[in-house]
Amino acid sequence: MNDEDTLRPEYPADLIKSGVRGKYVKRYREGTNIVVISPELHKLFPDSDSVNKALREYAKEHEISA
């Protein structure tokens, strides 16, 4: 392993030290379910809440359970 310091001069050390270890680990472990919808559907479903509401109604009408 190479222990040589390869940090470029344009990256200040205080910026590197200001990071928080594990900041996003919980979110990463939970995983994500990202679905890209067509632009024309974005008018009908502008956010996650509207998509979730529509899918729940669809599932209820078609007697589909999770």
MOPAC internal coordinates of N, CA, C and O (Angstrom, degrees):
PM7 1SCF
backbone

  N    0.0000 0     0.00 0     0.00 0    0    0    0
  C    1.4484 1     0.00 0     0.00 0    1    0    0
  C    1.5220 1   108.68 1     0.00 0    2    1    0
  O    1.2310 1   120.56 1   -39.14 1    3    2    1
  N    1.3047 1   116.53 1   140.86 1    3    2    1
  C    1.4505 1   121.98 1  -179.40 1    5    3    2
  C    1.5272 1   109.37 1   -92.83 1    6    5    3
  O    1.2310 1   120.24 1   -61.17 1    7    6    5
  N    1.3208 1   117.15 1   118.83 1    7    6    5
  C    1.4622 1   122.02 1  -179.76 1    9    7    6
  C    1.5270 1   112.75 1   -93.72 1   10    9    7
  O    1.2310 1   120.52 1  -171.67 1   11   10    9
  N    1.2974 1   116.61 1     8.33 1   11   10    9
  C    1.4562 1   121.13 1  -178.44 1   13   11   10
  C    1.5393 1   109.62 1   -65.93 1   14   13   11
  O    1.2310 1   120.73 1   -43.61 1   15   14   13
  N    1.3203 1   116.20 1   136.39 1   15   14   13
  C    1.4638 1   121.93 1   177.64 1   17   15   14
  C    1.5278 1   108.62 1   -75.43 1   18   17   15
  O    1.2310 1   120.77 1   -65.59 1   19   18   17
  N    1.3123 1   116.12 1   114.41 1   19   18   17
  C    1.4657 1   120.22 1  -177.53 1   21   19   18
  C    1.5300 1   112.03 1  -112.13 1   22   21   19
  O    1.2310 1   120.69 1  -163.13 1   23   22   21
  N    1.3315 1   116.29 1    16.87 1   23   22   21
  C    1.4618 1   120.00 1   178.77 1   25   23   22
  C    1.5291 1   109.43 1   -66.23 1   26   25   23
  O    1.2310 1   120.79 1   -54.17 1   27   26   25
  N    1.2944 1   116.10 1   125.83 1   27   26   25
  C    1.4585 1   120.43 1  -179.35 1   29   27   26
  C    1.5233 1   110.22 1   -69.79 1   30   29   27
  O    1.2310 1   120.05 1   -31.95 1   31   30   29
  N    1.3242 1   117.50 1   148.05 1   31   30   29
  C    1.4640 1   121.35 1  -178.12 1   33   31   30
  C    1.5325 1   113.09 1   -61.27 1   34   33   31
  O    1.2310 1   119.95 1   152.34 1   35   34   33
  N    1.3313 1   117.71 1   -27.66 1   35   34   33
  C    1.4681 1   119.45 1  -177.96 1   37   35   34
  C    1.5368 1   113.40 1   -74.15 1   38   37   35
  O    1.2310 1   120.16 1   171.62 1   39   38   37
  N    1.3413 1   117.31 1    -8.38 1   39   38   37
  C    1.4562 1   120.77 1   176.37 1   41   39   38
  C    1.5246 1   108.75 1  -101.95 1   42   41   39
  O    1.2310 1   119.67 1   -73.87 1   43   42   41
  N    1.3200 1   118.23 1   106.13 1   43   42   41
  C    1.4648 1   120.39 1  -178.32 1   45   43   42
  C    1.5328 1   111.70 1   -67.00 1   46   45   43
  O    1.2310 1   120.86 1   -38.52 1   47   46   45
  N    1.2960 1   115.97 1   141.48 1   47   46   45
  C    1.4610 1   122.07 1  -177.89 1   49   47   46
  C    1.5217 1   111.89 1   -60.38 1   50   49   47
  O    1.2310 1   119.65 1   144.28 1   51   50   49
  N    1.3365 1   118.27 1   -35.72 1   51   50   49
  C    1.4675 1   119.89 1  -179.29 1   53   51   50
  C    1.5267 1   111.68 1   -65.88 1   54   53   51
  O    1.2310 1   119.87 1   151.11 1   55   54   53
  N    1.3175 1   117.84 1   -28.89 1   55   54   53
  C    1.4600 1   121.18 1   176.29 1   57   55   54
  C    1.5280 1   109.83 1   -68.29 1   58   57   55
  O    1.2310 1   120.31 1   136.83 1   59   58   57
  N    1.2986 1   117.02 1   -43.17 1   59   58   57
  C    1.4618 1   121.59 1   179.52 1   61   59   58
  C    1.5261 1   110.61 1   -64.62 1   62   61   59
  O    1.2310 1   120.01 1   140.28 1   63   62   61
  N    1.3043 1   117.58 1   -39.72 1   63   62   61
  C    1.4590 1   122.07 1  -177.47 1   65   63   62
  C    1.5201 1   112.84 1   -75.22 1   66   65   63
  O    1.2310 1   119.67 1   165.48 1   67   66   65
  N    1.3365 1   118.24 1   -14.52 1   67   66   65
  C    1.4583 1   120.49 1  -176.12 1   69   67   66
  C    1.5255 1   112.76 1   -82.00 1   70   69   67
  O    1.2310 1   119.60 1   174.45 1   71   70   69
  N    1.3213 1   118.37 1    -5.55 1   71   70   69
  C    1.4643 1   121.69 1  -179.71 1   73   71   70
  C    1.5155 1   111.91 1   -68.34 1   74   73   71
  O    1.2310 1   120.95 1   -24.27 1   75   74   73
  N    1.3190 1   115.79 1   155.73 1   75   74   73
  C    1.4583 1   122.04 1   178.76 1   77   75   74
  C    1.5219 1   108.25 1  -111.91 1   78   77   75
  O    1.2310 1   120.77 1   -62.02 1   79   78   77
  N    1.3245 1   116.13 1   117.98 1   79   78   77
  C    1.4611 1   120.47 1  -178.55 1   81   79   78
  C    1.5211 1   110.03 1   -67.75 1   82   81   79
  O    1.2310 1   120.67 1   -49.72 1   83   82   81
  N    1.3222 1   116.32 1   130.28 1   83   82   81
  C    1.4606 1   121.49 1   176.90 1   85   83   82
  C    1.5163 1   114.63 1    76.93 1   86   85   83
  O    1.2310 1   119.90 1  -163.05 1   87   86   85
  N    1.3132 1   117.80 1    16.95 1   87   86   85
  C    1.4624 1   121.77 1  -175.54 1   89   87   86
  C    1.5268 1   112.13 1   -56.26 1   90   89   87
  O    1.2310 1   119.82 1   141.61 1   91   90   89
  N    1.3258 1   117.96 1   -38.39 1   91   90   89
  C    1.4538 1   121.59 1  -175.97 1   93   91   90
  C    1.5277 1   113.50 1  -111.61 1   94   93   91
  O    1.2310 1   119.94 1  -166.48 1   95   94   93
  N    1.3251 1   117.72 1    13.52 1   95   94   93
  C    1.4566 1   120.73 1  -174.62 1   97   95   94
  C    1.5261 1   112.18 1   -62.88 1   98   97   95
  O    1.2310 1   119.74 1   140.67 1   99   98   97
  N    1.3277 1   118.10 1   -39.33 1   99   98   97
  C    1.4681 1   120.73 1  -179.57 1  101   99   98
  C    1.5232 1   110.27 1   -63.85 1  102  101   99
  O    1.2310 1   120.61 1   133.31 1  103  102  101
  N    1.3158 1   116.44 1   -46.69 1  103  102  101
  C    1.4606 1   120.85 1   179.59 1  105  103  102
  C    1.5307 1   110.51 1   -62.17 1  106  105  103
  O    1.2310 1   120.60 1   139.24 1  107  106  105
  N    1.3290 1   116.46 1   -40.76 1  107  106  105
  C    1.4624 1   120.85 1   179.57 1  109  107  106
  C    1.5221 1   111.27 1   -63.52 1  110  109  107
  O    1.2310 1   120.64 1   136.35 1  111  110  109
  N    1.3274 1   116.37 1   -43.65 1  111  110  109
  C    1.4601 1   120.32 1  -178.53 1  113  111  110
  C    1.5176 1   112.15 1   -67.76 1  114  113  111
  O    1.2310 1   120.22 1   149.64 1  115  114  113
  N    1.3280 1   117.18 1   -30.36 1  115  114  113
  C    1.4581 1   120.53 1   178.37 1  117  115  114
  C    1.5221 1   110.97 1   -70.08 1  118  117  115
  O    1.2310 1   121.05 1   155.87 1  119  118  117
  N    1.3143 1   115.60 1   -24.13 1  119  118  117
  C    1.4549 1   120.26 1  -179.62 1  121  119  118
  C    1.5143 1   111.16 1    81.36 1  122  121  119
  O    1.2310 1   121.40 1    -5.63 1  123  122  121
  N    1.2902 1   114.92 1   174.37 1  123  122  121
  C    1.4536 1   120.22 1   179.02 1  125  123  122
  C    1.5160 1   109.26 1  -137.61 1  126  125  123
  O    1.2310 1   121.38 1   -26.97 1  127  126  125
  N    1.3032 1   114.96 1   153.03 1  127  126  125
  C    1.4596 1   122.08 1   174.05 1  129  127  126
  C    1.5131 1   106.38 1  -127.62 1  130  129  127
  O    1.2310 1   121.23 1   -88.77 1  131  130  129
  N    1.2947 1   115.26 1    91.23 1  131  130  129
  C    1.4567 1   120.02 1  -177.99 1  133  131  130
  C    1.5180 1   108.46 1  -104.01 1  134  133  131
  O    1.2310 1   121.51 1   -51.60 1  135  134  133
  N    1.3245 1   114.71 1   128.40 1  135  134  133
  C    1.4553 1   121.35 1   177.63 1  137  135  134
  C    1.5205 1   107.21 1  -125.37 1  138  137  135
  O    1.2310 1   120.59 1   -48.91 1  139  138  137
  N    1.3091 1   116.47 1   131.09 1  139  138  137
  C    1.4577 1   121.00 1   178.90 1  141  139  138
  C    1.5316 1   107.94 1   -96.22 1  142  141  139
  O    1.2310 1   120.99 1   -57.99 1  143  142  141
  N    1.3210 1   115.72 1   122.01 1  143  142  141
  C    1.4654 1   119.16 1   179.35 1  145  143  142
  C    1.5182 1   109.63 1  -100.19 1  146  145  143
  O    1.2310 1   121.12 1   -21.97 1  147  146  145
  N    1.3098 1   115.46 1   158.03 1  147  146  145
  C    1.4606 1   121.45 1  -179.45 1  149  147  146
  C    1.5202 1   110.54 1   -64.37 1  150  149  147
  O    1.2310 1   120.31 1   -32.51 1  151  150  149
  N    1.3214 1   117.01 1   147.49 1  151  150  149
  C    1.4654 1   120.62 1  -178.43 1  153  151  150
  C    1.5305 1   113.93 1   -54.33 1  154  153  151
  O    1.2310 1   120.02 1   142.02 1  155  154  153
  N    1.3348 1   117.57 1   -37.98 1  155  154  153
  C    1.4674 1   118.40 1  -179.56 1  157  155  154
  C    1.5291 1   112.32 1   -68.40 1  158  157  155
  O    1.2310 1   120.00 1   154.38 1  159  158  157
  N    1.3294 1   117.60 1   -25.62 1  159  158  157
  C    1.4635 1   120.67 1   176.73 1  161  159  158
  C    1.5234 1   112.08 1   -78.06 1  162  161  159
  O    1.2310 1   120.75 1   159.63 1  163  162  161
  N    1.3058 1   116.18 1   -20.37 1  163  162  161
  C    1.4669 1   119.70 1   179.72 1  165  163  162
  C    1.5214 1   111.09 1   -61.08 1  166  165  163
  O    1.2310 1   120.22 1   151.60 1  167  166  165
  N    1.3171 1   117.19 1   -28.40 1  167  166  165
  C    1.4654 1   120.45 1   177.07 1  169  167  166
  C    1.5254 1   110.73 1   -66.29 1  170  169  167
  O    1.2310 1   120.37 1   144.83 1  171  170  169
  N    1.3250 1   116.91 1   -35.17 1  171  170  169
  C    1.4658 1   121.44 1   178.81 1  173  171  170
  C    1.5229 1   112.61 1   -82.05 1  174  173  171
  O    1.2310 1   121.18 1   145.68 1  175  174  173
  N    1.3233 1   115.35 1   -34.32 1  175  174  173
  C    1.4593 1   121.64 1  -176.19 1  177  175  174
  C    1.5273 1   109.62 1  -127.60 1  178  177  175
  O    1.2310 1   119.95 1  -100.25 1  179  178  177
  N    1.3281 1   117.70 1    79.75 1  179  178  177
  C    1.4619 1   120.50 1  -174.40 1  181  179  178
  C    1.5264 1   115.16 1   -76.43 1  182  181  179
  O    1.2310 1   120.07 1   168.01 1  183  182  181
  N    1.3472 1   117.47 1   -11.99 1  183  182  181
  C    1.4660 1   118.95 1  -177.78 1  185  183  182
  C    1.5269 1   110.28 1  -152.14 1  186  185  183
  O    1.2310 1   120.98 1    -5.32 1  187  186  185
  N    1.3172 1   115.73 1   174.68 1  187  186  185
  C    1.4612 1   121.63 1  -177.61 1  189  187  186
  C    1.5182 1   112.28 1   -61.70 1  190  189  187
  O    1.2310 1   120.42 1   141.16 1  191  190  189
  N    1.3219 1   116.81 1   -38.84 1  191  190  189
  C    1.4666 1   119.99 1  -178.80 1  193  191  190
  C    1.5218 1   112.03 1   -60.72 1  194  193  191
  O    1.2310 1   120.27 1   137.26 1  195  194  193
  N    1.3259 1   117.09 1   -42.74 1  195  194  193
  C    1.4654 1   119.68 1  -179.08 1  197  195  194
  C    1.5313 1   111.25 1   -68.51 1  198  197  195
  O    1.2310 1   120.18 1   143.31 1  199  198  197
  N    1.3180 1   117.27 1   -36.69 1  199  198  197
  C    1.4644 1   120.79 1   177.37 1  201  199  198
  C    1.5220 1   109.83 1   -66.01 1  202  201  199
  O    1.2310 1   120.41 1   132.99 1  203  202  201
  N    1.3278 1   116.83 1   -47.01 1  203  202  201
  C    1.4641 1   120.87 1  -179.54 1  205  203  202
  C    1.5226 1   111.72 1   -62.16 1  206  205  203
  O    1.2310 1   120.45 1   138.83 1  207  206  205
  N    1.3128 1   116.74 1   -41.17 1  207  206  205
  C    1.4691 1   120.60 1   179.29 1  209  207  206
  C    1.5304 1   109.90 1   -61.73 1  210  209  207
  O    1.2310 1   120.12 1   132.97 1  211  210  209
  N    1.3291 1   117.38 1   -47.03 1  211  210  209
  C    1.4581 1   121.38 1  -179.10 1  213  211  210
  C    1.5330 1   111.14 1   -63.34 1  214  213  211
  O    1.2310 1   120.26 1   138.29 1  215  214  213
  N    1.3172 1   117.11 1   -41.71 1  215  214  213
  C    1.4616 1   119.91 1   179.67 1  217  215  214
  C    1.5238 1   111.96 1   -67.24 1  218  217  215
  O    1.2310 1   120.44 1   142.48 1  219  218  217
  N    1.3216 1   116.77 1   -37.52 1  219  218  217
  C    1.4730 1   119.76 1   177.35 1  221  219  218
  C    1.5257 1   110.84 1   -64.97 1  222  221  219
  O    1.2310 1   120.48 1   137.01 1  223  222  221
  N    1.3264 1   116.68 1   -42.99 1  223  222  221
  C    1.4641 1   120.75 1   178.47 1  225  223  222
  C    1.5282 1   110.36 1   -63.28 1  226  225  223
  O    1.2310 1   120.49 1   137.47 1  227  226  225
  N    1.3303 1   116.67 1   -42.53 1  227  226  225
  C    1.4562 1   120.97 1   178.37 1  229  227  226
  C    1.5353 1   110.38 1   -60.66 1  230  229  227
  O    1.2310 1   120.78 1   132.98 1  231  230  229
  N    1.3163 1   116.11 1   -47.02 1  231  230  229
  C    1.4604 1   120.87 1  -178.97 1  233  231  230
  C    1.5274 1   110.76 1   -62.78 1  234  233  231
  O    1.2310 1   120.36 1   139.94 1  235  234  233
  N    1.3154 1   116.92 1   -40.06 1  235  234  233
  C    1.4661 1   120.77 1   179.63 1  237  235  234
  C    1.5281 1   110.68 1   -65.66 1  238  237  235
  O    1.2310 1   120.36 1   134.90 1  239  238  237
  N    1.3286 1   116.93 1   -45.10 1  239  238  237
  C    1.4562 1   121.58 1  -179.88 1  241  239  238
  C    1.5308 1   112.14 1   -63.59 1  242  241  239
  O    1.2310 1   120.61 1   147.24 1  243  242  241
  N    1.3143 1   116.44 1   -32.76 1  243  242  241
  C    1.4612 1   120.97 1  -178.01 1  245  243  242
  C    1.5276 1   112.42 1  -101.21 1  246  245  243
  O    1.2310 1   121.25 1  -168.12 1  247  246  245
  N    1.3199 1   115.21 1    11.88 1  247  246  245
  C    1.4660 1   122.46 1   177.20 1  249  247  246
  C    1.5262 1   112.06 1    51.67 1  250  249  247
  O    1.2310 1   121.62 1  -130.92 1  251  250  249
  N    1.3193 1   114.50 1    49.08 1  251  250  249
  C    1.4614 1   121.57 1   178.15 1  253  251  250
  C    1.5215 1   107.24 1  -106.83 1  254  253  251
  O    1.2310 1   120.66 1   -49.93 1  255  254  253
  N    1.3265 1   116.34 1   130.07 1  255  254  253
  C    1.4658 1   118.96 1   178.00 1  257  255  254
  C    1.5155 1   109.57 1  -113.86 1  258  257  255
  O    1.2310 1   121.88 1   -26.66 1  259  258  257
  N    1.3320 1   114.01 1   153.34 1  259  258  257
  C    1.4650 1   119.92 1  -179.10 1  261  259  258
  C    1.4965 1   111.52 1   -79.93 1  262  261  259
  O    1.2310 1   120.10 1   180.00 1  263  262  261

